Amino acid sequence: MRLPAVTLVSLLVLPTLALAQDKDKKIHSAMSAAPASIAEDATIMDWDMTVLREGSNGWTCLPDRPD
């Protein structure tokens, strides 16, 4: 009984971790394109205009294109 429970938890947690890492990579990519003084408070958006991180300085950064 324990093995199926561990397997189920793994199947639910691992994809979530992968998505979080992907989001972090996109944020890092977007921030690397701007000077640090702008990037640290900029809104970070994905190419489908999903907000990955809200900003407060009026600037918007996007990650490298996926292609």
CHARMM-style PDB file with segment names, atoms N, HN, CA, C and O in Angstrom:
ATOM      1  N   MET     1       0.819  -1.204   0.000  1.00  0.00      PROA
ATOM      2  CA  MET     1       0.000   0.000   0.000  1.00  0.00      PROA
ATOM      3  C   MET     1       0.857   1.261   0.000  1.00  0.00      PROA
ATOM      4  O   MET     1       0.471   2.289  -0.557  1.00  0.00      PROA
ATOM      5  N   ARG     2       2.011   1.170   0.624  1.00  0.00      PROA
ATOM      6  HN  ARG     2       2.325   0.336   1.076  1.00  0.00      PROA
ATOM      7  CA  ARG     2       2.857   2.358   0.729  1.00  0.00      PROA
ATOM      8  C   ARG     2       3.457   2.753  -0.627  1.00  0.00      PROA
ATOM      9  O   ARG     2       3.546   3.939  -0.943  1.00  0.00      PROA
ATOM     10  N   LEU     3       3.865   1.771  -1.419  1.00  0.00      PROA
ATOM     11  HN  LEU     3       3.792   0.807  -1.162  1.00  0.00      PROA
ATOM     12  CA  LEU     3       4.470   2.060  -2.720  1.00  0.00      PROA
ATOM     13  C   LEU     3       3.515   2.805  -3.649  1.00  0.00      PROA
ATOM     14  O   LEU     3       3.937   3.783  -4.265  1.00  0.00      PROA
ATOM     15  N   PRO     4       2.260   2.400  -3.782  1.00  0.00      PROA
ATOM     16  CA  PRO     4       1.350   3.183  -4.634  1.00  0.00      PROA
ATOM     17  C   PRO     4       1.157   4.614  -4.138  1.00  0.00      PROA
ATOM     18  O   PRO     4       1.030   5.536  -4.944  1.00  0.00      PROA
ATOM     19  N   ALA     5       1.133   4.805  -2.827  1.00  0.00      PROA
ATOM     20  HN  ALA     5       1.235   4.056  -2.173  1.00  0.00      PROA
ATOM     21  CA  ALA     5       0.975   6.160  -2.289  1.00  0.00      PROA
ATOM     22  C   ALA     5       2.181   7.021  -2.623  1.00  0.00      PROA
ATOM     23  O   ALA     5       2.029   8.183  -2.998  1.00  0.00      PROA
ATOM     24  N   VAL     6       3.386   6.456  -2.491  1.00  0.00      PROA
ATOM     25  HN  VAL     6       3.509   5.511  -2.187  1.00  0.00      PROA
ATOM     26  CA  VAL     6       4.611   7.192  -2.824  1.00  0.00      PROA
ATOM     27  C   VAL     6       4.638   7.506  -4.312  1.00  0.00      PROA
ATOM     28  O   VAL     6       5.023   8.606  -4.708  1.00  0.00      PROA
ATOM     29  N   THR     7       4.239   6.565  -5.126  1.00  0.00      PROA
ATOM     30  HN  THR     7       3.926   5.671  -4.804  1.00  0.00      PROA
ATOM     31  CA  THR     7       4.203   6.772  -6.572  1.00  0.00      PROA
ATOM     32  C   THR     7       3.216   7.877  -6.932  1.00  0.00      PROA
ATOM     33  O   THR     7       3.516   8.735  -7.762  1.00  0.00      PROA
ATOM     34  N   LEU     8       2.057   7.855  -6.318  1.00  0.00      PROA
ATOM     35  HN  LEU     8       1.813   7.158  -5.644  1.00  0.00      PROA
ATOM     36  CA  LEU     8       1.047   8.875  -6.593  1.00  0.00      PROA
ATOM     37  C   LEU     8       1.550  10.261  -6.201  1.00  0.00      PROA
ATOM     38  O   LEU     8       1.393  11.216  -6.962  1.00  0.00      PROA
ATOM     39  N   VAL     9       2.145  10.373  -5.036  1.00  0.00      PROA
ATOM     40  HN  VAL     9       2.273   9.597  -4.418  1.00  0.00      PROA
ATOM     41  CA  VAL     9       2.680  11.663  -4.590  1.00  0.00      PROA
ATOM     42  C   VAL     9       3.766  12.136  -5.551  1.00  0.00      PROA
ATOM     43  O   VAL     9       3.808  13.315  -5.902  1.00  0.00      PROA
ATOM     44  N   SER    10       4.636  11.238  -5.976  1.00  0.00      PROA
ATOM     45  HN  SER    10       4.602  10.280  -5.691  1.00  0.00      PROA
ATOM     46  CA  SER    10       5.700  11.601  -6.920  1.00  0.00      PROA
ATOM     47  C   SER    10       5.126  12.109  -8.237  1.00  0.00      PROA
ATOM     48  O   SER    10       5.615  13.090  -8.797  1.00  0.00      PROA
ATOM     49  N   LEU    11       4.102  11.448  -8.721  1.00  0.00      PROA
ATOM     50  HN  LEU    11       3.705  10.651  -8.266  1.00  0.00      PROA
ATOM     51  CA  LEU    11       3.491  11.860  -9.986  1.00  0.00      PROA
ATOM     52  C   LEU    11       2.816  13.219  -9.880  1.00  0.00      PROA
ATOM     53  O   LEU    11       2.710  13.935 -10.876  1.00  0.00      PROA
ATOM     54  N   LEU    12       2.364  13.579  -8.702  1.00  0.00      PROA
ATOM     55  HN  LEU    12       2.450  12.998  -7.893  1.00  0.00      PROA
ATOM     56  CA  LEU    12       1.720  14.877  -8.514  1.00  0.00      PROA
ATOM     57  C   LEU    12       2.719  15.995  -8.252  1.00  0.00      PROA
ATOM     58  O   LEU    12       2.490  17.130  -8.669  1.00  0.00      PROA
ATOM     59  N   VAL    13       3.817  15.701  -7.573  1.00  0.00      PROA
ATOM     60  HN  VAL    13       4.004  14.779  -7.234  1.00  0.00      PROA
ATOM     61  CA  VAL    13       4.779  16.727  -7.166  1.00  0.00      PROA
ATOM     62  C   VAL    13       5.799  17.036  -8.252  1.00  0.00      PROA
ATOM     63  O   VAL    13       6.113  18.206  -8.472  1.00  0.00      PROA
ATOM     64  N   LEU    14       6.317  16.047  -8.924  1.00  0.00      PROA
ATOM     65  HN  LEU    14       6.062  15.097  -8.745  1.00  0.00      PROA
ATOM     66  CA  LEU    14       7.400  16.268  -9.890  1.00  0.00      PROA
ATOM     67  C   LEU    14       7.022  17.202 -11.037  1.00  0.00      PROA
ATOM     68  O   LEU    14       7.828  18.067 -11.379  1.00  0.00      PROA
ATOM     69  N   PRO    15       5.850  17.080 -11.648  1.00  0.00      PROA
ATOM     70  CA  PRO    15       5.505  18.049 -12.701  1.00  0.00      PROA
ATOM     71  C   PRO    15       5.415  19.478 -12.182  1.00  0.00      PROA
ATOM     72  O   PRO    15       5.765  20.418 -12.896  1.00  0.00      PROA
ATOM     73  N   THR    16       4.955  19.651 -10.963  1.00  0.00      PROA
ATOM     74  HN  THR    16       4.671  18.888 -10.383  1.00  0.00      PROA
ATOM     75  CA  THR    16       4.874  20.984 -10.371  1.00  0.00      PROA
ATOM     76  C   THR    16       6.260  21.572 -10.200  1.00  0.00      PROA
ATOM     77  O   THR    16       6.469  22.755 -10.470  1.00  0.00      PROA
ATOM     78  N   LEU    17       7.209  20.763  -9.755  1.00  0.00      PROA
ATOM     79  HN  LEU    17       7.039  19.803  -9.536  1.00  0.00      PROA
ATOM     80  CA  LEU    17       8.588  21.235  -9.607  1.00  0.00      PROA
ATOM     81  C   LEU    17       9.184  21.610 -10.958  1.00  0.00      PROA
ATOM     82  O   LEU    17       9.901  22.605 -11.065  1.00  0.00      PROA
ATOM     83  N   ALA    18       8.894  20.826 -11.983  1.00  0.00      PROA
ATOM     84  HN  ALA    18       8.312  20.017 -11.896  1.00  0.00      PROA
ATOM     85  CA  ALA    18       9.413  21.125 -13.315  1.00  0.00      PROA
ATOM     86  C   ALA    18       8.852  22.442 -13.834  1.00  0.00      PROA
ATOM     87  O   ALA    18       9.583  23.224 -14.442  1.00  0.00      PROA
ATOM     88  N   LEU    19       7.574  22.700 -13.606  1.00  0.00      PROA
ATOM     89  HN  LEU    19       6.980  22.065 -13.113  1.00  0.00      PROA
ATOM     90  CA  LEU    19       6.973  23.962 -14.045  1.00  0.00      PROA
ATOM     91  C   LEU    19       7.576  25.143 -13.303  1.00  0.00      PROA
ATOM     92  O   LEU    19       7.801  26.197 -13.899  1.00  0.00      PROA
ATOM     93  N   ALA    20       7.838  24.985 -12.020  1.00  0.00      PROA
ATOM     94  HN  ALA    20       7.656  24.129 -11.536  1.00  0.00      PROA
ATOM     95  CA  ALA    20       8.447  26.063 -11.236  1.00  0.00      PROA
ATOM     96  C   ALA    20       9.850  26.358 -11.741  1.00  0.00      PROA
ATOM     97  O   ALA    20      10.242  27.521 -11.828  1.00  0.00      PROA
ATOM     98  N   GLN    21      10.615  25.319 -12.076  1.00  0.00      PROA
ATOM     99  HN  GLN    21      10.297  24.373 -12.005  1.00  0.00      PROA
ATOM    100  CA  GLN    21      11.961  25.527 -12.603  1.00  0.00      PROA
ATOM    101  C   GLN    21      11.897  26.216 -13.957  1.00  0.00      PROA
ATOM    102  O   GLN    21      12.710  27.096 -14.241  1.00  0.00      PROA
ATOM    103  N   ASP    22      10.940  25.826 -14.797  1.00  0.00      PROA
ATOM    104  HN  ASP    22      10.281  25.111 -14.566  1.00  0.00      PROA
ATOM    105  CA  ASP    22      10.785  26.450 -16.107  1.00  0.00      PROA
ATOM    106  C   ASP    22      10.453  27.933 -15.951  1.00  0.00      PROA
ATOM    107  O   ASP    22      10.998  28.773 -16.667  1.00  0.00      PROA
ATOM    108  N   LYS    23       9.566  28.251 -15.021  1.00  0.00      PROA
ATOM    109  HN  LYS    23       9.124  27.569 -14.439  1.00  0.00      PROA
ATOM    110  CA  LYS    23       9.200  29.644 -14.763  1.00  0.00      PROA
ATOM    111  C   LYS    23      10.416  30.422 -14.267  1.00  0.00      PROA
ATOM    112  O   LYS    23      10.646  31.551 -14.702  1.00  0.00      PROA
ATOM    113  N   ASP    24      11.190  29.837 -13.370  1.00  0.00      PROA
ATOM    114  HN  ASP    24      11.004  28.920 -13.016  1.00  0.00      PROA
ATOM    115  CA  ASP    24      12.393  30.502 -12.856  1.00  0.00      PROA
ATOM    116  C   ASP    24      13.405  30.759 -13.970  1.00  0.00      PROA
ATOM    117  O   ASP    24      14.046  31.810 -13.996  1.00  0.00      PROA
ATOM    118  N   LYS    25      13.551  29.807 -14.886  1.00  0.00      PROA
ATOM    119  HN  LYS    25      13.030  28.954 -14.865  1.00  0.00      PROA
ATOM    120  CA  LYS    25      14.474  29.990 -16.018  1.00  0.00      PROA
ATOM    121  C   LYS    25      14.016  31.145 -16.906  1.00  0.00      PROA
ATOM    122  O   LYS    25      14.832  31.948 -17.359  1.00  0.00      PROA
ATOM    123  N   LYS    26      12.716  31.223 -17.150  1.00  0.00      PROA
ATOM    124  HN  LYS    26      12.053  30.571 -16.782  1.00  0.00      PROA
ATOM    125  CA  LYS    26      12.187  32.305 -17.979  1.00  0.00      PROA
ATOM    126  C   LYS    26      12.399  33.655 -17.306  1.00  0.00      PROA
ATOM    127  O   LYS    26      12.766  34.626 -17.968  1.00  0.00      PROA
ATOM    128  N   ILE    27      12.172  33.724 -15.997  1.00  0.00      PROA
ATOM    129  HN  ILE    27      11.875  32.935 -15.460  1.00  0.00      PROA
ATOM    130  CA  ILE    27      12.372  34.976 -15.268  1.00  0.00      PROA
ATOM    131  C   ILE    27      13.834  35.382 -15.324  1.00  0.00      PROA
ATOM    132  O   ILE    27      14.143  36.550 -15.562  1.00  0.00      PROA
ATOM    133  N   HSD    28      14.733  34.436 -15.107  1.00  0.00      PROA
ATOM    134  HN  HSD    28      14.482  33.487 -14.913  1.00  0.00      PROA
ATOM    135  CA  HSD    28      16.169  34.740 -15.163  1.00  0.00      PROA
ATOM    136  C   HSD    28      16.563  35.218 -16.560  1.00  0.00      PROA
ATOM    137  O   HSD    28      17.327  36.173 -16.699  1.00  0.00      PROA
ATOM    138  N   SER    29      16.046  34.558 -17.590  1.00  0.00      PROA
ATOM    139  HN  SER    29      15.425  33.782 -17.477  1.00  0.00      PROA
ATOM    140  CA  SER    29      16.341  34.947 -18.967  1.00  0.00      PROA
ATOM    141  C   SER    29      15.865  36.365 -19.246  1.00  0.00      PROA
ATOM    142  O   SER    29      16.590  37.164 -19.838  1.00  0.00      PROA
ATOM    143  N   ALA    30      14.651  36.674 -18.820  1.00  0.00      PROA
ATOM    144  HN  ALA    30      14.062  36.024 -18.339  1.00  0.00      PROA
ATOM    145  CA  ALA    30      14.100  38.012 -19.060  1.00  0.00      PROA
ATOM    146  C   ALA    30      14.895  39.078 -18.322  1.00  0.00      PROA
ATOM    147  O   ALA    30      15.161  40.147 -18.872  1.00  0.00      PROA
ATOM    148  N   MET    31      15.271  38.799 -17.097  1.00  0.00      PROA
ATOM    149  HN  MET    31      15.055  37.931 -16.650  1.00  0.00      PROA
ATOM    150  CA  MET    31      16.007  39.782 -16.300  1.00  0.00      PROA
ATOM    151  C   MET    31      17.421  40.004 -16.826  1.00  0.00      PROA
ATOM    152  O   MET    31      17.990  41.078 -16.629  1.00  0.00      PROA
ATOM    153  N   SER    32      17.990  39.010 -17.488  1.00  0.00      PROA
ATOM    154  HN  SER    32      17.528  38.138 -17.648  1.00  0.00      PROA
ATOM    155  CA  SER    32      19.366  39.137 -17.979  1.00  0.00      PROA
ATOM    156  C   SER    32      19.481  40.107 -19.149  1.00  0.00      PROA
ATOM    157  O   SER    32      20.583  40.540 -19.485  1.00  0.00      PROA
ATOM    158  N   ALA    33      18.369  40.451 -19.767  1.00  0.00      PROA
ATOM    159  HN  ALA    33      17.474  40.099 -19.495  1.00  0.00      PROA
ATOM    160  CA  ALA    33      18.395  41.333 -20.935  1.00  0.00      PROA
ATOM    161  C   ALA    33      18.397  42.811 -20.572  1.00  0.00      PROA
ATOM    162  O   ALA    33      18.645  43.657 -21.431  1.00  0.00      PROA
ATOM    163  N   ALA    34      18.128  43.130 -19.326  1.00  0.00      PROA
ATOM    164  HN  ALA    34      17.926  42.443 -18.628  1.00  0.00      PROA
ATOM    165  CA  ALA    34      18.028  44.536 -18.904  1.00  0.00      PROA
ATOM    166  C   ALA    34      19.081  44.844 -17.845  1.00  0.00      PROA
ATOM    167  O   ALA    34      19.581  43.934 -17.184  1.00  0.00      PROA
ATOM    168  N   PRO    35      19.416  46.110 -17.682  1.00  0.00      PROA
ATOM    169  CA  PRO    35      20.292  46.474 -16.564  1.00  0.00      PROA
ATOM    170  C   PRO    35      19.627  46.060 -15.243  1.00  0.00      PROA
ATOM    171  O   PRO    35      18.403  46.110 -15.113  1.00  0.00      PROA
ATOM    172  N   ALA    36      20.431  45.659 -14.285  1.00  0.00      PROA
ATOM    173  HN  ALA    36      21.425  45.618 -14.390  1.00  0.00      PROA
ATOM    174  CA  ALA    36      19.906  45.160 -13.010  1.00  0.00      PROA
ATOM    175  C   ALA    36      18.979  46.161 -12.335  1.00  0.00      PROA
ATOM    176  O   ALA    36      17.992  45.771 -11.712  1.00  0.00      PROA
ATOM    177  N   SER    37      19.288  47.446 -12.454  1.00  0.00      PROA
ATOM    178  HN  SER    37      20.090  47.763 -12.960  1.00  0.00      PROA
ATOM    179  CA  SER    37      18.462  48.463 -11.797  1.00  0.00      PROA
ATOM    180  C   SER    37      17.047  48.515 -12.370  1.00  0.00      PROA
ATOM    181  O   SER    37      16.114  48.923 -11.678  1.00  0.00      PROA
ATOM    182  N   ILE    38      16.883  48.110 -13.615  1.00  0.00      PROA
ATOM    183  HN  ILE    38      17.641  47.779 -14.177  1.00  0.00      PROA
ATOM    184  CA  ILE    38      15.554  48.058 -14.241  1.00  0.00      PROA
ATOM    185  C   ILE    38      14.923  46.685 -14.029  1.00  0.00      PROA
ATOM    186  O   ILE    38      13.751  46.586 -13.666  1.00  0.00      PROA
ATOM    187  N   ALA    39      15.697  45.629 -14.254  1.00  0.00      PROA
ATOM    188  HN  ALA    39      16.649  45.709 -14.549  1.00  0.00      PROA
ATOM    189  CA  ALA    39      15.169  44.267 -14.200  1.00  0.00      PROA
ATOM    190  C   ALA    39      14.646  43.881 -12.827  1.00  0.00      PROA
ATOM    191  O   ALA    39      13.678  43.127 -12.729  1.00  0.00      PROA
ATOM    192  N   GLU    40      15.264  44.382 -11.767  1.00  0.00      PROA
ATOM    193  HN  GLU    40      16.050  44.995 -11.846  1.00  0.00      PROA
ATOM    194  CA  GLU    40      14.868  43.924 -10.428  1.00  0.00      PROA
ATOM    195  C   GLU    40      13.432  44.279 -10.063  1.00  0.00      PROA
ATOM    196  O   GLU    40      12.816  43.577  -9.262  1.00  0.00      PROA
ATOM    197  N   ASP    41      12.883  45.354 -10.631  1.00  0.00      PROA
ATOM    198  HN  ASP    41      13.383  45.924 -11.282  1.00  0.00      PROA
ATOM    199  CA  ASP    41      11.503  45.745 -10.329  1.00  0.00      PROA
ATOM    200  C   ASP    41      10.598  45.722 -11.557  1.00  0.00      PROA
ATOM    201  O   ASP    41       9.486  46.249 -11.514  1.00  0.00      PROA
ATOM    202  N   ALA    42      11.063  45.117 -12.652  1.00  0.00      PROA
ATOM    203  HN  ALA    42      11.966  44.689 -12.687  1.00  0.00      PROA
ATOM    204  CA  ALA    42      10.266  45.057 -13.879  1.00  0.00      PROA
ATOM    205  C   ALA    42       9.243  43.930 -13.807  1.00  0.00      PROA
ATOM    206  O   ALA    42       9.449  42.930 -13.119  1.00  0.00      PROA
ATOM    207  N   THR    43       8.139  44.105 -14.526  1.00  0.00      PROA
ATOM    208  HN  THR    43       7.972  44.918 -15.085  1.00  0.00      PROA
ATOM    209  CA  THR    43       7.186  43.017 -14.710  1.00  0.00      PROA
ATOM    210  C   THR    43       7.810  42.036 -15.685  1.00  0.00      PROA
ATOM    211  O   THR    43       8.383  42.444 -16.696  1.00  0.00      PROA
ATOM    212  N   ILE    44       7.705  40.757 -15.395  1.00  0.00      PROA
ATOM    213  HN  ILE    44       7.240  40.426 -14.575  1.00  0.00      PROA
ATOM    214  CA  ILE    44       8.235  39.718 -16.278  1.00  0.00      PROA
ATOM    215  C   ILE    44       7.046  38.992 -16.883  1.00  0.00      PROA
ATOM    216  O   ILE    44       6.189  38.469 -16.171  1.00  0.00      PROA
ATOM    217  N   MET    45       7.008  38.970 -18.233  1.00  0.00      PROA
ATOM    218  HN  MET    45       7.704  39.395 -18.811  1.00  0.00      PROA
ATOM    219  CA  MET    45       5.917  38.301 -18.939  1.00  0.00      PROA
ATOM    220  C   MET    45       6.481  37.248 -19.880  1.00  0.00      PROA
ATOM    221  O   MET    45       7.604  37.373 -20.369  1.00  0.00      PROA
ATOM    222  N   ASP    46       5.689  36.207 -20.130  1.00  0.00      PROA
ATOM    223  HN  ASP    46       4.776  36.105 -19.733  1.00  0.00      PROA
ATOM    224  CA  ASP    46       6.038  35.190 -21.104  1.00  0.00      PROA
ATOM    225  C   ASP    46       5.569  35.670 -22.477  1.00  0.00      PROA
ATOM    226  O   ASP    46       4.870  36.679 -22.569  1.00  0.00      PROA
ATOM    227  N   TRP    47       5.939  34.969 -23.532  1.00  0.00      PROA
ATOM    228  HN  TRP    47       6.506  34.149 -23.457  1.00  0.00      PROA
ATOM    229  CA  TRP    47       5.575  35.398 -24.888  1.00  0.00      PROA
ATOM    230  C   TRP    47       4.086  35.294 -25.169  1.00  0.00      PROA
ATOM    231  O   TRP    47       3.600  35.914 -26.115  1.00  0.00      PROA
ATOM    232  N   ASP    48       3.354  34.533 -24.379  1.00  0.00      PROA
ATOM    233  HN  ASP    48       3.748  34.030 -23.610  1.00  0.00      PROA
ATOM    234  CA  ASP    48       1.897  34.504 -24.546  1.00  0.00      PROA
ATOM    235  C   ASP    48       1.218  35.553 -23.662  1.00  0.00      PROA
ATOM    236  O   ASP    48       0.003  35.520 -23.466  1.00  0.00      PROA
ATOM    237  N   MET    49       2.015  36.482 -23.134  1.00  0.00      PROA
ATOM    238  HN  MET    49       3.002  36.509 -23.293  1.00  0.00      PROA
ATOM    239  CA  MET    49       1.602  37.620 -22.302  1.00  0.00      PROA
ATOM    240  C   MET    49       1.090  37.211 -20.916  1.00  0.00      PROA
ATOM    241  O   MET    49       0.359  37.959 -20.267  1.00  0.00      PROA
ATOM    242  N   THR    50       1.484  36.012 -20.476  1.00  0.00      PROA
ATOM    243  HN  THR    50       2.078  35.404 -21.004  1.00  0.00      PROA
ATOM    244  CA  THR    50       1.217  35.582 -19.111  1.00  0.00      PROA
ATOM    245  C   THR    50       2.200  36.291 -18.190  1.00  0.00      PROA
ATOM    246  O   THR    50       3.404  36.285 -18.448  1.00  0.00      PROA
ATOM    247  N   VAL    51       1.707  36.893 -17.133  1.00  0.00      PROA
ATOM    248  HN  VAL    51       0.729  36.898 -16.923  1.00  0.00      PROA
ATOM    249  CA  VAL    51       2.592  37.560 -16.174  1.00  0.00      PROA
ATOM    250  C   VAL    51       3.244  36.498 -15.299  1.00  0.00      PROA
ATOM    251  O   VAL    51       2.566  35.751 -14.594  1.00  0.00      PROA
ATOM    252  N   LEU    52       4.579  36.445 -15.357  1.00  0.00      PROA
ATOM    253  HN  LEU    52       5.129  37.053 -15.929  1.00  0.00      PROA
ATOM    254  CA  LEU    52       5.326  35.506 -14.532  1.00  0.00      PROA
ATOM    255  C   LEU    52       5.689  36.123 -13.190  1.00  0.00      PROA
ATOM    256  O   LEU    52       5.820  35.424 -12.185  1.00  0.00      PROA
ATOM    257  N   ARG    53       5.851  37.459 -13.189  1.00  0.00      PROA
ATOM    258  HN  ARG    53       5.744  38.027 -14.006  1.00  0.00      PROA
ATOM    259  CA  ARG    53       6.156  38.184 -11.956  1.00  0.00      PROA
ATOM    260  C   ARG    53       5.703  39.623 -12.117  1.00  0.00      PROA
ATOM    261  O   ARG    53       6.050  40.281 -13.097  1.00  0.00      PROA
ATOM    262  N   GLU    54       4.937  40.109 -11.167  1.00  0.00      PROA
ATOM    263  HN  GLU    54       4.654  39.574 -10.371  1.00  0.00      PROA
ATOM    264  CA  GLU    54       4.485  41.504 -11.187  1.00  0.00      PROA
ATOM    265  C   GLU    54       5.655  42.428 -10.866  1.00  0.00      PROA
ATOM    266  O   GLU    54       6.515  42.096 -10.050  1.00  0.00      PROA
ATOM    267  N   GLY    55       5.678  43.580 -11.510  1.00  0.00      PROA
ATOM    268  HN  GLY    55       4.980  43.850 -12.173  1.00  0.00      PROA
ATOM    269  CA  GLY    55       6.708  44.568 -11.250  1.00  0.00      PROA
ATOM    270  C   GLY    55       6.106  45.862 -10.743  1.00  0.00      PROA
ATOM    271  O   GLY    55       4.892  45.991 -10.585  1.00  0.00      PROA
ATOM    272  N   SER    56       7.005  46.833 -10.489  1.00  0.00      PROA
ATOM    273  HN  SER    56       7.991  46.729 -10.617  1.00  0.00      PROA
ATOM    274  CA  SER    56       6.516  48.092  -9.919  1.00  0.00      PROA
ATOM    275  C   SER    56       7.132  49.332 -10.554  1.00  0.00      PROA
ATOM    276  O   SER    56       6.859  50.449 -10.117  1.00  0.00      PROA
ATOM    277  N   ASN    57       7.969  49.147 -11.593  1.00  0.00      PROA
ATOM    278  HN  ASN    57       8.191  48.239 -11.949  1.00  0.00      PROA
ATOM    279  CA  ASN    57       8.645  50.320 -12.150  1.00  0.00      PROA
ATOM    280  C   ASN    57       8.178  50.709 -13.552  1.00  0.00      PROA
ATOM    281  O   ASN    57       8.763  51.604 -14.162  1.00  0.00      PROA
ATOM    282  N   GLY    58       7.147  50.063 -14.071  1.00  0.00      PROA
ATOM    283  HN  GLY    58       6.672  49.336 -13.576  1.00  0.00      PROA
ATOM    284  CA  GLY    58       6.637  50.419 -15.387  1.00  0.00      PROA
ATOM    285  C   GLY    58       7.335  49.728 -16.550  1.00  0.00      PROA
ATOM    286  O   GLY    58       6.882  49.853 -17.688  1.00  0.00      PROA
ATOM    287  N   TRP    59       8.414  49.009 -16.306  1.00  0.00      PROA
ATOM    288  HN  TRP    59       8.782  48.907 -15.382  1.00  0.00      PROA
ATOM    289  CA  TRP    59       9.130  48.286 -17.352  1.00  0.00      PROA
ATOM    290  C   TRP    59       8.622  46.853 -17.421  1.00  0.00      PROA
ATOM    291  O   TRP    59       8.168  46.296 -16.422  1.00  0.00      PROA
ATOM    292  N   THR    60       8.705  46.257 -18.624  1.00  0.00      PROA
ATOM    293  HN  THR    60       9.074  46.710 -19.435  1.00  0.00      PROA
ATOM    294  CA  THR    60       8.341  44.859 -18.825  1.00  0.00      PROA
ATOM    295  C   THR    60       9.480  44.164 -19.545  1.00  0.00      PROA
ATOM    296  O   THR    60      10.009  44.683 -20.528  1.00  0.00      PROA
ATOM    297  N   CYS    61       9.859  42.992 -19.059  1.00  0.00      PROA
ATOM    298  HN  CYS    61       9.429  42.571 -18.261  1.00  0.00      PROA
ATOM    299  CA  CYS    61      10.907  42.189 -19.688  1.00  0.00      PROA
ATOM    300  C   CYS    61      10.309  40.856 -20.115  1.00  0.00      PROA
ATOM    301  O   CYS    61       9.429  40.313 -19.447  1.00  0.00      PROA
ATOM    302  N   LEU    62      10.801  40.336 -21.242  1.00  0.00      PROA
ATOM    303  HN  LEU    62      11.516  40.778 -21.784  1.00  0.00      PROA
ATOM    304  CA  LEU    62      10.381  39.036 -21.740  1.00  0.00      PROA
ATOM    305  C   LEU    62      11.603  38.138 -21.881  1.00  0.00      PROA
ATOM    306  O   LEU    62      12.701  38.632 -22.140  1.00  0.00      PROA
ATOM    307  N   PRO    63      11.430  36.818 -21.714  1.00  0.00      PROA
ATOM    308  CA  PRO    63      12.553  35.891 -21.852  1.00  0.00      PROA
ATOM    309  C   PRO    63      12.941  35.717 -23.315  1.00  0.00      PROA
ATOM    310  O   PRO    63      12.275  36.223 -24.218  1.00  0.00      PROA
ATOM    311  N   ASP    64      14.038  34.986 -23.530  1.00  0.00      PROA
ATOM    312  HN  ASP    64      14.580  34.574 -22.797  1.00  0.00      PROA
ATOM    313  CA  ASP    64      14.433  34.641 -24.894  1.00  0.00      PROA
ATOM    314  C   ASP    64      13.271  33.950 -25.587  1.00  0.00      PROA
ATOM    315  O   ASP    64      12.466  33.274 -24.947  1.00  0.00      PROA
ATOM    316  N   ARG    65      13.190  34.126 -26.898  1.00  0.00      PROA
ATOM    317  HN  ARG    65      13.844  34.676 -27.417  1.00  0.00      PROA
ATOM    318  CA  ARG    65      12.123  33.471 -27.662  1.00  0.00      PROA
ATOM    319  C   ARG    65      12.311  31.963 -27.593  1.00  0.00      PROA
ATOM    320  O   ARG    65      13.444  31.482 -27.606  1.00  0.00      PROA
ATOM    321  N   PRO    66      11.221  31.211 -27.519  1.00  0.00      PROA
ATOM    322  CA  PRO    66      11.325  29.758 -27.373  1.00  0.00      PROA
ATOM    323  C   PRO    66      11.808  29.033 -28.622  1.00  0.00      PROA
ATOM    324  O   PRO    66      12.166  27.859 -28.531  1.00  0.00      PROA
ATOM    325  N   ASP    67      11.834  29.667 -29.761  1.00  0.00      PROA
ATOM    326  HN  ASP    67      11.543  30.621 -29.835  1.00  0.00      PROA
ATOM    327  CA  ASP    67      12.245  28.985 -30.990  1.00  0.00      PROA
ATOM    328  C   ASP    67      13.682  29.100 -31.223  1.00  0.00      PROA
ATOM    329  OT1 ASP    67      14.189  28.580 -32.217  1.00  0.00      PROA
TER     330      ASP     67
END
